[in-house]
């Protein structure tokens, strides 16, 4: 079963900022980042339990998971809600852990 993808607005903003950062330095690297991100999203859409558990959803039951974006210092923070893959954040490895937690109730 493939999941429908939905992103928190702040997650979309931080992804765009990261993509812009790479694009300012190298269009080749920016395309590689985009491709690696799409590949990671495709993996979790196909195998939702792939990522490690990194929190619990607002319902206090649903696990929030994190998976790496291969080749880049970024991850994807997500949960599966019914038929939807909900992405909360694209954190950089150096960002404060769990900064995205308040987005769960938004």
N, C-alpha and C positions, 0 to 999 in steps of 0.2 A: 504494500500500500504506500503510495506517495502522499506526502503531507503538503498541504497548502501553507505557504510561507507568509508570515506577518512579522514586521519589525516595529519595535518601539521607536518613536520618532527620534529620541536621543541616540539610539543605536545607529539609525540611518545617518544622522549628523556626524557621529564619530567615525563611521566608516568612510563617509565622503571626505572628511578632513584627512584621514590617513591616506586615502587614494590620491588626494590633491598633493599631499606632502611627497609621495613617491613620484607623481607626475612632474612636479617641479624639478626633480633631480634626474629622472630618466623615464621616458615614455615606455621603454621596454620593461623596466622593473614595475611600473604601474600596471601594465597589462598582466605581468606575471602575478602580481598581488591580487588583481581582480580574478584571474583564472584560479588561483589557489583558494581564494575565498569561496568562489562558486563551487569548486570541487568539494570543499569541506561542507558546505551547505547541502550539496547533493548527497554526500555520504550520510549526514545525520537525517536527511529527509527519507533516505532509504532504510537506514538502521538507526532509529531514534535513541536506542539505549547505548549507543557507541561511546558517548562522552562520559567523563567521570562526574559523579555527583558533587556539586559544589554549593548546594543550598536546597531549600524547600519552598515551593510556591505559596501564594497567598492562601490557598486552601489548606495549608499545613500538611499536605499529603503528596502532591505532585513534585517529583524531584526536578531541580534545576540542574542542568548539565553544562559542562564545558568541554569543548574540543579545540584542538590546535589548528591553526592555519599553517600548513606545512611550508617550511622555508622562510617564514616571517615571524617576527616577535609578537604575534597577535593570536587571540583565541576568539571563539564564538561562545557566548553564554545564551542558553536556550532552554525552553521546556516544550513538552508536547502536551497540547490541550485538545483532546478529541482528535480531529483530523487536521489540526493546525500545528505548525512548527513556529513557535513564538520566539523571536530573537530579541534579547534584552540589551546586549552589549557586544562590542568588539574591543575588548580591553587589550592594551599594550602590556607586555610583560612587566614593565616598570611602573604601571599604574597601581594605586593603592588597591589591594585586594578587597573585593566586595563593595566597591564604590557604587555599583549598579543595583544593589539590593533594594533601594527605595523605589526603583522602577517597577518592581513586581506588583505593587498595589495601584500603579497608575492606570 
